Amino acid sequence: MSKEEFKQRWARKSLRETLSTVEECVGKLEGSMEDVKEALDGVEDLIDNWNEQSSDYVNMSLDSTMDRINELFNSHKDKLLGRNDVLEAMMMALKEETMATTRDLSTKIDELEVELALC
């Protein structure tokens, strides 16, 4: 074996070792990429879960708020309806009283007109 052949074999061996090292690094990188992809999938699942939980929480909060607003509205509506009923009863009583007073005054006017006619 000549010196030149030795150098060529040595160079091939060195290239093989370098190629082997590069292939090993590529294999590790591919494994790391798979780990990153799995971690990313896990994070995406967590984000989706969080979004769903947040949406559920917001909906529950809005439902609860609407229920309280409806209760408050119905309470005020019932109070106002009660007051309206009282006012209507008062108006009817005043109307009846006004009609009675008008009848009494009409009768009194008729009596006074008769007295005046006799004078």
Buried (B, 14 or more C-beta within 10 A) or exposed (E): EEEEEEEEEEEEEEEEEEEEEEEEEEEEEEEEEEEEEEEEEEEEEEEEEEEEEEEEEEEEEEEEEEEEEEEEEEEEEEEEEEEEEEEEEEEEEEEEEEEEEEEEEEEEEEEEEEEEEEE
